[in-house]
Amino acid sequence: MSRDASISLDWADGTYHFSLKWGELALLQEATDTGPYVIFQRLHSGAWRIQDLSNIIRLGLIGGGMTPTDALAKTRAYVENRPPLESLPFAVAILSAGLLGAPDEPLGEQEAPSLTGQ
């Protein structure tokens, strides 16, 4: 994960870049008639819907740079034609990156710069 709401994952038949930025989150909200954080809560509580999974992954692929046509084909092949629980961890990771991001560097690895220039 990174601060720009993106994540690269080994998924389906390769390594793909996913990103749910503001525009993709708005589309996710429209497609599911539910806010992104409500979907996030559903994923973690087990109350998710299959459309949550497919829409998160499809829109994440589009946000990551894939054409909508290719993203739809990948989603149909590797989400809609597979058992839903296979897609759950990927949907959680993609939506988490979109909503939370993550620091690019681990905490405590860099020392603060000296104020005296020494």
C-alpha beads as a LAMMPS data file, in Angstrom:
LAMMPS data file: protein, C-alpha beads

118 atoms
117 bonds

1 atom types
1 bond types

-500.0 500.0 xlo xhi
-500.0 500.0 ylo yhi
-500.0 500.0 zlo zhi

Masses

1 110.0

Atoms # bond

1 1 1 0.000 0.000 0.000
2 1 1 1.044 3.570 -0.425
3 1 1 -0.131 7.024 0.487
4 1 1 -1.686 7.518 -2.959
5 1 1 -4.492 4.994 -2.329
6 1 1 -2.838 2.327 -4.473
7 1 1 -1.643 -1.214 -3.983
8 1 1 0.015 -3.824 -6.198
9 1 1 -1.118 -7.391 -5.690
10 1 1 -0.419 -10.805 -7.145
11 1 1 -3.959 -11.525 -8.317
12 1 1 -5.557 -13.656 -10.998
13 1 1 -2.960 -14.261 -13.709
14 1 1 -0.313 -11.706 -12.749
15 1 1 0.660 -8.738 -10.617
16 1 1 -1.767 -5.841 -10.927
17 1 1 -1.892 -2.267 -9.706
18 1 1 -5.154 -1.235 -7.991
19 1 1 -6.214 2.225 -6.876
20 1 1 -9.446 3.574 -5.430
21 1 1 -9.051 7.322 -5.427
22 1 1 -11.885 9.802 -4.905
23 1 1 -13.436 9.227 -8.355
24 1 1 -13.384 5.443 -8.085
25 1 1 -14.792 5.610 -4.539
26 1 1 -17.646 7.779 -5.855
27 1 1 -18.311 5.211 -8.604
28 1 1 -18.218 2.420 -6.015
29 1 1 -20.763 4.320 -3.953
30 1 1 -23.023 4.733 -7.003
31 1 1 -22.688 1.084 -8.057
32 1 1 -23.510 -0.268 -4.601
33 1 1 -25.809 2.519 -3.333
34 1 1 -23.682 2.412 -0.198
35 1 1 -20.850 4.515 1.166
36 1 1 -17.308 3.124 0.960
37 1 1 -16.889 2.940 4.733
38 1 1 -20.133 0.979 5.091
39 1 1 -18.761 -1.485 2.527
40 1 1 -15.486 -1.572 4.471
41 1 1 -17.429 -2.458 7.621
42 1 1 -19.424 -5.121 5.738
43 1 1 -16.245 -6.744 4.465
44 1 1 -14.899 -7.002 7.998
45 1 1 -18.145 -8.139 9.613
46 1 1 -18.996 -10.818 7.062
47 1 1 -22.117 -8.953 5.902
48 1 1 -20.678 -8.156 2.437
49 1 1 -22.517 -8.625 -0.832
50 1 1 -21.012 -10.245 -3.894
51 1 1 -21.380 -6.965 -5.789
52 1 1 -19.156 -5.333 -3.176
53 1 1 -16.316 -7.662 -4.154
54 1 1 -16.677 -7.366 -7.918
55 1 1 -17.104 -3.585 -7.897
56 1 1 -14.125 -2.980 -5.605
57 1 1 -11.830 -5.105 -7.748
58 1 1 -13.110 -3.784 -11.110
59 1 1 -12.924 -0.142 -10.073
60 1 1 -9.555 -0.727 -8.394
61 1 1 -8.182 -2.071 -11.670
62 1 1 -9.537 0.938 -13.556
63 1 1 -8.052 3.324 -10.988
64 1 1 -4.774 1.445 -11.316
65 1 1 -4.650 2.203 -15.042
66 1 1 -6.467 -0.679 -16.742
67 1 1 -9.061 0.142 -19.386
68 1 1 -12.668 -0.326 -18.266
69 1 1 -13.192 -3.044 -20.887
70 1 1 -10.165 -5.032 -19.729
71 1 1 -11.075 -4.515 -16.064
72 1 1 -14.571 -5.859 -16.705
73 1 1 -13.185 -8.905 -18.534
74 1 1 -10.707 -9.651 -15.720
75 1 1 -13.423 -9.212 -13.090
76 1 1 -15.787 -11.538 -14.917
77 1 1 -13.094 -14.174 -15.384
78 1 1 -11.418 -14.031 -11.978
79 1 1 -14.134 -12.785 -9.620
80 1 1 -17.576 -13.578 -10.992
81 1 1 -16.569 -17.025 -12.278
82 1 1 -14.836 -18.033 -9.040
83 1 1 -16.002 -18.667 -5.459
84 1 1 -16.612 -15.317 -3.710
85 1 1 -14.371 -16.058 -0.734
86 1 1 -11.352 -16.179 -3.065
87 1 1 -11.885 -12.481 -3.811
88 1 1 -12.609 -11.299 -0.276
89 1 1 -8.996 -10.733 0.880
90 1 1 -8.200 -8.846 -2.331
91 1 1 -11.268 -6.624 -1.985
92 1 1 -10.338 -5.894 1.646
93 1 1 -6.773 -4.948 0.672
94 1 1 -7.860 -2.765 -2.257
95 1 1 -10.535 -0.888 -0.309
96 1 1 -8.230 -0.519 2.705
97 1 1 -5.588 1.097 0.512
98 1 1 -8.194 3.419 -0.960
99 1 1 -9.617 4.501 2.367
100 1 1 -6.594 4.359 4.653
101 1 1 -3.429 4.261 2.587
102 1 1 -0.254 3.421 4.451
103 1 1 3.024 5.172 5.142
104 1 1 5.666 4.647 2.500
105 1 1 8.349 4.240 5.140
106 1 1 8.320 2.388 8.458
107 1 1 8.220 4.575 11.550
108 1 1 11.470 5.191 13.393
109 1 1 13.769 4.440 10.473
110 1 1 14.848 8.018 9.884
111 1 1 16.301 10.410 12.401
112 1 1 14.870 13.896 12.626
113 1 1 17.057 16.542 10.983
114 1 1 19.172 18.606 13.340
115 1 1 17.926 22.132 13.951
116 1 1 21.479 23.439 14.300
117 1 1 22.610 22.008 10.971
118 1 1 25.218 19.745 12.592

Bonds

1 1 1 2
2 1 2 3
3 1 3 4
4 1 4 5
5 1 5 6
6 1 6 7
7 1 7 8
8 1 8 9
9 1 9 10
10 1 10 11
11 1 11 12
12 1 12 13
13 1 13 14
14 1 14 15
15 1 15 16
16 1 16 17
17 1 17 18
18 1 18 19
19 1 19 20
20 1 20 21
21 1 21 22
22 1 22 23
23 1 23 24
24 1 24 25
25 1 25 26
26 1 26 27
27 1 27 28
28 1 28 29
29 1 29 30
30 1 30 31
31 1 31 32
32 1 32 33
33 1 33 34
34 1 34 35
35 1 35 36
36 1 36 37
37 1 37 38
38 1 38 39
39 1 39 40
40 1 40 41
41 1 41 42
42 1 42 43
43 1 43 44
44 1 44 45
45 1 45 46
46 1 46 47
47 1 47 48
48 1 48 49
49 1 49 50
50 1 50 51
51 1 51 52
52 1 52 53
53 1 53 54
54 1 54 55
55 1 55 56
56 1 56 57
57 1 57 58
58 1 58 59
59 1 59 60
60 1 60 61
61 1 61 62
62 1 62 63
63 1 63 64
64 1 64 65
65 1 65 66
66 1 66 67
67 1 67 68
68 1 68 69
69 1 69 70
70 1 70 71
71 1 71 72
72 1 72 73
73 1 73 74
74 1 74 75
75 1 75 76
76 1 76 77
77 1 77 78
78 1 78 79
79 1 79 80
80 1 80 81
81 1 81 82
82 1 82 83
83 1 83 84
84 1 84 85
85 1 85 86
86 1 86 87
87 1 87 88
88 1 88 89
89 1 89 90
90 1 90 91
91 1 91 92
92 1 92 93
93 1 93 94
94 1 94 95
95 1 95 96
96 1 96 97
97 1 97 98
98 1 98 99
99 1 99 100
100 1 100 101
101 1 101 102
102 1 102 103
103 1 103 104
104 1 104 105
105 1 105 106
106 1 106 107
107 1 107 108
108 1 108 109
109 1 109 110
110 1 110 111
111 1 111 112
112 1 112 113
113 1 113 114
114 1 114 115
115 1 115 116
116 1 116 117
117 1 117 118
